[in-house]
Amino acid sequence: MIVRDFNNIQQTTYDLIVIGGGVNGAGVARDAALRGLKTILIEKGDFACGTSSWSTRLIHGGLRYLEYFEFPLVRESLREREILLRTAPHLVRPLLLTIPIYRDRSRPYWKIWAGMVLYDILSADKTLPAHRMLPPAQFQQLFPSIDPDGLAGGAQYYDGQVTYAERLCLENILSAKAAGATVLSYVKVTHLHRQGNRITSLTCKDAWTDQEFTVKGHDKSMVINTAGPWVDHVCQLGMTNNQEAPIGKTKKIGGTKGSHIVVAPFPGAPNTSLYVEAKSDGRPFFIVPWDRMYLIGTTDHKFTGSPDQLKADDDEIDYLLRETNYIIPNAQLSRQDVKFTYSGVRPLPNAEGKRPGSITRKHILFDHTKEGVTNLVSLIGGKLTTYRQVGEEMVDLVFKRQGKPVPPCPTENKPLPGCILPSDPRVQQVLTEYRDRISSQTINHLFSMYGSKTLEILGLTDSEPDLATPITPELPDIKAQIVYAVRQELAYTLVDIMRRRTTLAMHSHYGMNLLPSLTDTLRQYCGWDEHKCNQERERYINYMNNNCLPDFDSLNTSQELSFSS
Ligand SMILES: Cc1cc2nc3c(=O)[nH]c(=O)nc-3n(C[C@H](O)[C@H](O)[C@H](O)COP(=O)(O)OP(=O)(O)OC[C@H]3O[C@@H](n4cnc5c(N)ncnc54)[C@H](O)[C@@H]3O)c2cc1C
């Protein structure tokens, strides 16, 4: 059992309490701690276990939003894209996208061209190349596998990709911690206690022991609700004099569900990302090279269920397969090709009666003063791309509400902990130093995930050479990553390690084949006993079944699960 001591926390008075450790909460906590606020962040699961791990993983301006005249949102997102390319170049990379344009679809050539020009104007200060339009003959030469029927040409432009979005969140958490914030995962906020018009303390519950403890503020403290699709649920936790009294009567979030599938490289698969208008319903979707595979998504459906129980439907999977086969007829993808699926709920503003695709993607800082609670602000909406901006706005607001001068925001220029450029001399140095023990493929892979922290991971193999061993011959990952996740990256479970510190869960048939090797390593180096290994294996299998395994695949996999450890 994991036992943690919460006594210190109970005795501390915090300036800022952040509920939710997705990318937005992490960004708020980092900014606040760097600006000197006594900060605590409380997350009910693992960091980035919510929507932040279920996105298309693009750091983008949102070309699509131009159709809805959301120019300020696009401008803001493009500015944030540039900041992330500079402060987290190990995690956020330029991504070339290609749009095939067809005569019979709703977005004609001139409209795409106009969008491209506008996108370039809104990012005039960018470091990425500008767009280019492709006439049909040139397009077909570059993309011979793409359906030529009715082709009017194409467009190419750049955006950003964050392959390991969960690690972007984690680096913000680790940076917040290094700056003095207390960050707690697997602790749920169960009650918000109110006196008069203020939240004075929170009851929290440790997921491992069920122990309850209190987190308190002072008379100027603020509480920030960055619980994503759970924002309304957190507002329901309000209590006055032990009476349940939800904060506010109106629903703030109107979530929409989006699903993705992951497939191995397939016949006709493009080298660049495709941004395609679906033939059946005109919705734009992406086919993106991702982590040596392809990520295809997303869908967009109104969602009213529990964000804790989410899985791609067979219909959504079939839609994504069918549309990919339309645009790349050689692909011939079928359900058997699906390696992994995932679904998330976009925490969008509640907008009854609106089409999911047309609901604004801009974020709103909802001040609950108008509902009678003066020190609570909830985040409605917010993209991965704009998390830093959200942090800046929230922390500015906290200082203003505390009546203090607002210190300058440091996150625009301060690099994230793993920041390193591929041209950094340390990369070459490490490749030479470890040449005899570790393949260059592995070292490059580590730099792309951990940036400069690769040096710490490789350092583990100096004292324990066995940790340089690949986890499996098919993948570049090594055992040291598992040990590093537990010792340095606040990972508690196999799901944390395989799904959010690494992407092992998306390989080797949902990571199932890797479980024996992983639990051996955890037993040997991290003190996991037999009971913990068995418990974790079971938890992992349940998680996969509940979230990532398509229903049509579950029989197959359950046969595979019957291995003995
Ligand atoms: C299908 C899809 C595709 C997307 N694609 C992109 C994209 O390509 N680019 C982009 O920029 N954005 C994209 N987004 C949007 C983006 O992923 C989200 O807006 C963003 O991740 C939201 O982060 P968050 O921190 O606000 O919420 P979350 O990541 O959901 O975090 C909220 C956290 O609060 C925790 N929590 C809830 N209740 C409690 C409680 N009582 N106590 C403690 N903790 C609690 C949850 O466990 C959760 O971890 C996409 C979203 C979806 C769904």
Ligand as a Chemical Component Dictionary entry (heavy atoms), coordinates in Angstrom:
data_LIG
# 
_chem_comp.id                   LIG 
_chem_comp.type                 NON-POLYMER 
_chem_comp.pdbx_formal_charge   0 
_chem_comp.three_letter_code    LIG 
# 
loop_
_chem_comp_atom.comp_id 
_chem_comp_atom.atom_id 
_chem_comp_atom.alt_atom_id 
_chem_comp_atom.type_symbol 
_chem_comp_atom.charge 
_chem_comp_atom.model_Cartn_x 
_chem_comp_atom.model_Cartn_y 
_chem_comp_atom.model_Cartn_z 
_chem_comp_atom.pdbx_ordinal 
LIG C1  C1  C 0 -10.834 14.423 -29.058 1  
LIG C2  C2  C 0 -10.095 15.652 -28.632 2  
LIG C3  C3  C 0 -9.108  16.186 -29.446 3  
LIG C4  C4  C 0 -8.425  17.322 -29.051 4  
LIG N1  N1  N 0 -7.388  17.773 -29.803 5  
LIG C5  C5  C 0 -6.688  18.865 -29.425 6  
LIG C6  C6  C 0 -5.564  19.272 -30.151 7  
LIG O1  O1  O 0 -5.135  18.638 -31.103 8  
LIG N2  N2  N 0 -4.942  20.402 -29.752 9  
LIG C7  C7  C 0 -5.350  21.135 -28.675 10 
LIG O2  O2  O 0 -4.751  22.168 -28.406 11 
LIG N3  N3  N 0 -6.398  20.723 -27.913 12 
LIG C8  C8  C 0 -7.061  19.608 -28.256 13 
LIG N4  N4  N 0 -8.107  19.154 -27.493 14 
LIG C9  C9  C 0 -8.511  19.916 -26.305 15 
LIG C10 C10 C 0 -7.625  19.632 -25.098 16 
LIG O3  O3  O 0 -7.191  18.298 -25.044 17 
LIG C11 C11 C 0 -8.361  19.926 -23.799 18 
LIG O4  O4  O 0 -9.086  21.085 -23.908 19 
LIG C12 C12 C 0 -7.394  20.057 -22.619 20 
LIG O5  O5  O 0 -6.581  18.917 -22.540 21 
LIG C13 C13 C 0 -8.167  20.233 -21.342 22 
LIG O6  O6  O 0 -7.273  20.176 -20.272 23 
LIG P1  P1  P 0 -7.768  20.440 -18.798 24 
LIG O7  O7  O 0 -6.570  20.461 -17.932 25 
LIG O8  O8  O 0 -8.634  21.643 -18.765 26 
LIG O9  O9  O 0 -8.725  19.205 -18.481 27 
LIG P2  P2  P 0 -8.335  17.700 -18.134 28 
LIG O10 O10 O 0 -7.129  17.257 -18.855 29 
LIG O11 O11 O 0 -9.552  16.878 -18.306 30 
LIG O12 O12 O 0 -7.950  17.791 -16.608 31 
LIG C14 C14 C 0 -8.909  17.916 -15.589 32 
LIG C15 C15 C 0 -8.430  17.084 -14.423 33 
LIG O13 O13 O 0 -9.247  17.331 -13.276 34 
LIG C16 C16 C 0 -9.243  16.151 -12.513 35 
LIG N5  N5  N 0 -10.357 16.204 -11.546 36 
LIG C17 C17 C 0 -11.677 16.145 -11.833 37 
LIG N6  N6  N 0 -12.398 16.187 -10.688 38 
LIG C18 C18 C 0 -11.507 16.282 -9.664  39 
LIG C19 C19 C 0 -11.644 16.323 -8.239  40 
LIG N7  N7  N 0 -12.847 16.284 -7.640  41 
LIG N8  N8  N 0 -10.510 16.375 -7.487  42 
LIG C20 C20 C 0 -9.282  16.401 -8.080  43 
LIG N9  N9  N 0 -9.117  16.344 -9.425  44 
LIG C21 C21 C 0 -10.208 16.290 -10.206 45 
LIG C22 C22 C 0 -9.388  15.056 -13.564 46 
LIG O14 O14 O 0 -8.971  13.791 -13.086 47 
LIG C23 C23 C 0 -8.522  15.587 -14.705 48 
LIG O15 O15 O 0 -7.226  15.033 -14.712 49 
LIG C24 C24 C 0 -8.765  17.980 -27.834 50 
LIG C25 C25 C 0 -9.749  17.430 -27.008 51 
LIG C26 C26 C 0 -10.384 16.257 -27.389 52 
LIG C27 C27 C 0 -11.386 15.649 -26.468 53 
# 
loop_
_chem_comp_bond.comp_id 
_chem_comp_bond.atom_id_1 
_chem_comp_bond.atom_id_2 
_chem_comp_bond.value_order 
_chem_comp_bond.pdbx_ordinal 
LIG C1  C2  SING 1  
LIG C2  C3  SING 2  
LIG C2  C26 DOUB 3  
LIG C3  C4  DOUB 4  
LIG C4  N1  SING 5  
LIG C4  C24 SING 6  
LIG N1  C5  DOUB 7  
LIG C5  C6  SING 8  
LIG C5  C8  SING 9  
LIG C6  O1  DOUB 10 
LIG C6  N2  SING 11 
LIG N2  C7  SING 12 
LIG C7  O2  DOUB 13 
LIG C7  N3  SING 14 
LIG N3  C8  DOUB 15 
LIG C8  N4  SING 16 
LIG N4  C9  SING 17 
LIG N4  C24 SING 18 
LIG C9  C10 SING 19 
LIG C10 O3  SING 20 
LIG C10 C11 SING 21 
LIG C11 O4  SING 22 
LIG C11 C12 SING 23 
LIG C12 O5  SING 24 
LIG C12 C13 SING 25 
LIG C13 O6  SING 26 
LIG O6  P1  SING 27 
LIG P1  O7  DOUB 28 
LIG P1  O8  SING 29 
LIG P1  O9  SING 30 
LIG O9  P2  SING 31 
LIG P2  O10 DOUB 32 
LIG P2  O11 SING 33 
LIG P2  O12 SING 34 
LIG O12 C14 SING 35 
LIG C14 C15 SING 36 
LIG C15 O13 SING 37 
LIG C15 C23 SING 38 
LIG O13 C16 SING 39 
LIG C16 N5  SING 40 
LIG C16 C22 SING 41 
LIG N5  C17 SING 42 
LIG N5  C21 SING 43 
LIG C17 N6  DOUB 44 
LIG N6  C18 SING 45 
LIG C18 C19 SING 46 
LIG C18 C21 DOUB 47 
LIG C19 N7  SING 48 
LIG C19 N8  DOUB 49 
LIG N8  C20 SING 50 
LIG C20 N9  DOUB 51 
LIG N9  C21 SING 52 
LIG C22 O14 SING 53 
LIG C22 C23 SING 54 
LIG C23 O15 SING 55 
LIG C24 C25 DOUB 56 
LIG C25 C26 SING 57 
LIG C26 C27 SING 58 
# 
